[in-house]
């Protein structure tokens, strides 16, 4: 069995994720960081980034491929995180963010419009706020687009394996 750590992704509005994962990958204190089970204690500032939770147990209610009596399949959860803090202690990783969105909840078209608006402000010389807005929009797009391409690739594989030879 894989070594798991308990993970919580929390915003002021709600808990976006609470469960077990094999790895937590994010950008903190200016560097890409991975937390595995039993990581040493750590507190850091989370940058605007795509958070990846690897080896997440799939929800049994999702109707996934795991049959009764078989372990649930593992997957990856992605979220756009717009800064915050991360605390690691006692085999738990807690990410507290002012704003975070799960990849499947991101409106890509809206994020692309926000990116275009921010790039327009950059070209007009409004650099400080526009750079931050552009970074947030890029992270939202990256989180959502990768998820959608991964899902598309998986559904293509599934339809090929079900089609007659």
Secondary structure, DSSP 8 states (H G I E B T S, - for coil): ----EEEEEE-SS-EEEEEEESEEEEEETTEEEEEETT---EEEEEEEEEEEEEEEE--GGG--S--TTS---EEEEEEEEEEEEEEEETTEEEEE-SSEEEGGG--HHHHHHHHHHHHHHHHTT-HHHHHHHHHHHHHHHHHHHHHHHHHHHHHHHHHHHHS--
